[in-house]
Amino acid sequence: MTKMYSVTIETTGVDAAEAKDWANELANVYADMAVSDVNVSGNKISFKAGMTGMDDTEPDDIKMKLDEYVTMHEAFSVKKIDIR
């Protein structure tokens, strides 16, 4: 079973449809990442994320992938990333 974490990304403003596509694309870019329950509200994008096949996934593992993905796809400006 994939351990899933709640991710919240605060932005300076984002188009809801574009943000949902951006979050869902994570699972395509990183084959070992699972993404579900994407929600966009105001300046926040939230979703659940985990690393498939890794029982020892930690929030820092998810953060590393998100930081890399944000740099590769500058669809919006990120103010803060919170993973719990």
Secondary structure, 3 states (H helix, E strand, C coil): CCCCEEEEEEECCCCHHHHHHHHHHHHHHCCCEEEEEEEEECCEEEEEEEECCCCCCCHHHHHHHHHHHHHHCCCCCEEEEEEC
